[in-house]
Amino acid sequence: MRVFNFSAGPAALPLEVLEQARAEMTDWAGTGMSVMEVSHRGKAFTALAERAERRLRALLALPPDYRVLFLQGGATGQFAAVPLNLAAQGSGADYLNTGVWSDKAIQEAGRLGVRVSVVADEAASHYTTVPERSALRLDPRAAYVHYTPNETIGGVEFPYVPETGAVPLVADMSSTLLSRPIEVGRFGLIYAGAQKNIGPAGLCLVIVHEALLGRARAQIPAILSYARMAESGSMLNTPPTFAWYIADLVFQWIEARGGLAAMAEHNRTKAERLYAAIDASGLYRNPVARECRSWMNVPFTLARPELEAPFLAEAAQAGLTHLEGHRSVGGLRASLYNAVPLAAVDALIAFMREFERRRG
Ligand SMILES: *Cc1c(COP(=O)(O)O)cnc(C)c1O
């Protein structure tokens, strides 16, 4: 039996994608082998790589002056790659802190000799808000501005894109890329670990404006160099071929469902339904300011915390899994990425109401 999986990552993948992967597992593209067993430099795989990039470009309406890189090392790898590629030792960069992931990016940049200015820190709200758009005071000489459009753990999402003028804007979109259309031209660099909305763990997408490719420090490891990866078609070394293949199937799945505009509608509907149910209840509560509630990750607490364990156990019994909050914050959380169907949200809401009636 397939459960309804609300995991924050690695997260649910579309059933149709899994079924296609199963159907061609032992003989992919007429090779007589699985996609995991072919050379990444062979015809079949390089065609896949090109097709995946074409599909992603079409989905995002990517301007031609952006490069797409299919990398490894996760979003955490990018916490280091961004400063090494974009900021000379000792130069300054502005970071916005809206939660756990922003903070990790800040710590890593600091360790790599960037003079980090934390230009906004939402600690006073316990990371349940984003900074006021008009309150941002950015340094026009900064090497870049970094922020996290969607904080996966706190469930806090920016309802706007910060204005950074000529300074490149860098966004960790691990839990929001492909959930809706975005205006890529506003960003210098976007990165996203695949395991939320894109595919399996092991792949990290980087979308970078080509003007930023020449700024890396001389000693940068080749594996982290955007320029080296761009030159080699992300095949400086063996890429994560299986994850790349699944990502291509996911792109195809999104395309067949109407692209990112359709995803936005689907995701907004799911999130609105769940927040409405939480707000209408006496037992459940979401702490995030309304205007910056995440469409992707919905954290909630119970008015009686002792009911958390029975809630999780009974939900799992009902086929609703991975509803526990991140280990660093506790509570509960439902992640509603593209591959989570509306039926899953309806089943969760029905379970929550029934649980509240019985135990609340
Ligand atoms: C999951 C996540 C990360 C960490 O991703 P890894 O691929 O595990 O390194 C970083 N940032 C955000 C916003 C995330 O959601």
The ligand as an SDF file (V2000), in Angstrom:
LIG
                    3D

 15 15  0  0  0  0  0  0  0  0999 V2000
   16.9050   20.5960    2.9780 C   0  0  0  0  0  0  0  0  0  0  0  0
   17.4630   21.9560    2.9240 C   0  0  0  0  0  0  0  0  0  0  0  0
   18.8470   22.1890    2.9680 C   0  0  0  0  0  0  0  0  0  0  0  0
   19.8580   21.0780    3.1440 C   0  0  0  0  0  0  0  0  0  0  0  0
   19.9120   20.3120    2.0290 O   0  0  0  0  0  0  0  0  0  0  0  0
   21.0260   19.1280    1.8680 P   0  0  0  0  0  0  0  0  0  0  0  0
   20.7810   18.7160    0.4580 O   0  0  0  0  0  0  0  0  0  0  0  0
   20.6830   18.0970    2.8760 O   0  0  0  0  0  0  0  0  0  0  0  0
   22.3430   19.7310    2.0890 O   0  0  0  0  0  0  0  0  0  0  0  0
   19.2850   23.4960    2.8650 C   0  0  0  0  0  0  0  0  0  0  0  0
   18.4280   24.5050    2.7180 N   0  0  0  0  0  0  0  0  0  0  0  0
   17.0940   24.3230    2.6780 C   0  0  0  0  0  0  0  0  0  0  0  0
   16.1790   25.4970    2.5210 C   0  0  0  0  0  0  0  0  0  0  0  0
   16.5690   23.0360    2.7790 C   0  0  0  0  0  0  0  0  0  0  0  0
   15.2520   22.8420    2.7310 O   0  0  0  0  0  0  0  0  0  0  0  0
  1  2  1  0
  2  3  1  0
  2 14  2  0
  3  4  1  0
  3 10  2  0
  4  5  1  0
  5  6  1  0
  6  7  2  0
  6  8  1  0
  6  9  1  0
 10 11  1  0
 11 12  2  0
 12 13  1  0
 12 14  1  0
 14 15  1  0
M  END
$$$$
